[in-house]
Amino acid sequence: MKTAIKNGKIVSYNNGISVQENQSLIIENNIIADIIENSQVEKKYPDAKIVDATNKAIFSGFANCHTHFRLTLARGIFENESPSNTPPFPGFPRRPLPEISKEEHQIMVLLGAIESIKAGTTVAMEVAEGIMDYADELQKSGLRLVLAEQISDRISGSYGEPGEIKSDPQKNESGLEQMSNLYSKWHNYDNSRITVGIAAWAPDMNSPNSLQTIRSLQDKLNVLSTIHLNQLWGEVQNIKDNYGTTPTKYLEQNNFLNDKLVAAHCRCMSTEEEKILGEYKSTVSFNAAIAARRGLSPNIKDLEEFGCEIAMGSDNMDENMIVVMRTGMFMERVRMTDGRNPSPNEAYQWATHNGYKSLGISNAGTLTKGSKADLILVNLMQPHLTPQTDIVSNWVHMGQNHDVESVMVDGKWIMKEHKILNLDEEYIITKANEIATKVWK
């Protein structure tokens, strides 16, 4: 079966962003097989199913390079419970996440997946412990996924908290086993729609031995790795207290930095650290919305100049990548006191093409012939998206999640005309609310 998406405005990336009109995308299996003039579709592909995209834009879907789907449970609770950005750095002021059952956990994860899809996400890297408990339910959403099992071997205390960092080798061994099991079952599942990565929690949550053994497993499995890096000033102080160095130098000393590393946050870095990360060509996941909530921001243009790839992620509580993209552009403009840079095209590239590249997904994140068919249809007939003089600028500056009408992943629709196709949206929202009301009461 071939699908022809006809009459829409196609936003593609090929060493720059362009908008093609009077062209149709031809989807065959999971690939964009052709891009041809609208007038030639029926002649060249008479058997194709026509999808009329009149008054719509066809964008690449968002690549969310750092999220924790289960933390939808904390929505409305954790947003305003950030730790101090100045010394002294006490333990986290926020309350702990309530314990819930495996089945309740699955519901909260699916709630996050639904929100992601409705805001135009097509691929997400889920970073968590115990992913095997919900991987099967999550993959049913139809999203493209990178599942990154997370390890910490710190015996007590949390990230950003002061105190001696003591290691439990058994925790590390157990985590490595979970990583390997997840890889064995899920890596390259469903024509590689699902892949597996590995994650250290944070510099102040992983001992030297933990970092080194995770890196060895990364080399053995040939997968990407990720870590929360320079997330809080308390983390920076604690690494200095325990190891006499900075978080990025600590990772370098333990062979953790590499060009297949996605470093989340990077918002409490010295210039020396930024240069080190750039030398390894690591990716920075700019998690702009939560950075703004924390009152912190990474030096994005500096990191990019030093050699880092810039991608984007949602992190906690909110899975709306439209907001992440826009917030990131605004934050960096404020930091640089520059009302023109970064441009909307740059922010769009960070949130789409760069993210796919950083997650190791080749031939994707752009609407060009031969690319994977991961895309979204956006209704342009909206007051806030009119006039349509620059639809990319409009999308970055003014886009809203209800503008997203349909979402395709790997050549299959997972949302069509606002209807989630693979999950029971109403049931999941109802159950998630019941669970949260019960456990936070």
Buried (B, 14 or more C-beta within 10 A) or exposed (E): EBBBBBBBBBBBBEEEBEBBEEBBBBBBEBBBBBBBEBEEBEEEBEEBEBBEBEBBBBBBBBBBBBBBBBBBBBBEBBBEEBBBBEEEBEEBEBEEBBEBEEEBBBBBBBBBBBBBBBBBBBBBBBBBBBBBBBBEBBBEBBBBBBBBBBBBBBEEBBBBBBBEBEBBEEBBBEBBEBBBBBBEBBBEBEEBBBBBBBBBBBBBBBBBEBBBBBBEBBEEBEBBBBBBBBBBBBBBBBBEEBBEBBBBBBBBBBEBBBEBBBBBBBBBBBEEBBBBBBBBBBBBBBBBBBBBBBEBBBBBBBBBEBBBBBBBBBBBBBBBBBBBBBBBBBBBBEBBEEEEEBBBBBBBBBBBBBBBBBBBBEEBBBBBEEBBBBBBBBBBEBEEBEEBEEBBBBBBBBBBBEBBBBBBBBBBBBBBEEEBBBBEBEEBBEBBEEBBEEEEE
